[in-house]
Amino acid sequence: MTKEPYSPYRNASGKFIKNTLWWAGAFTIILMIALRIIDQWLTTPESPTGMIGFELAKDIHITRIMMDSWGEKGRIMAGLSLGIDFLYIVAYSLFLGLSAFAIGKKLEGRSKLLSRPGYWLSWLMLLAGIFDAIENYSLIEILSGNDYQRWATAAYYFSTTKFAIVIITLLYIILGLATMLITKPAKSQPA
């Protein structure tokens, strides 16, 4: 019997996993909709991708141009978006990390090669949440008038790393679900 790799969710009960996935998924969707509505205030010709463009600007001069295009109300909405995003961080990182863990656990009897990354990604999604929080702090500093290049640079690098982890996790979840649909679990050998 192979030892299951350690995961932050390893000792969680099946009921806890199921309930948490449901609630975290629901909150992720609700908060995503709220952030999308707020983002309409942040979409201008100078900021065509709204908050995502602000996260990825990398240059403090570009962030100033974006904030000027938003006006005072837009900057307030950007602050509201960042505040809501702290709740979103908890919801999506928990949902995606727990999803990767649950899929990894289900794939244990089908493919060890595909099951192990689920455990690792459950950790990486916690790291993605931390990176997202650091990114948000950097953006709050910029919104507060701290025009130091280091804040734009930090937001950019933490944001791109977070997006990479989230995209890899989403791809793993899709691949894992597809694998579960097309393969049968291995039958356990009698002792």
ABEGO torsion letter per residue (X at the ends): XBBBBBBAAAABBAAAAAAAAAAAAAAAAAAAAAAAAAAAAABBAABAAEAAAAAAAGBAAAAAAAAAAAEAAAAAAAAAAAAAAAAAAAAAAAAAAAAAAAAAAAAAAABAAAAAAAAAAAAAAAAAAAAAAAAAAAAAAAAAGBABAAAAAAAAAAAAAAAAAAAAAAAAAAAAAAAAAABBBBBBBBX
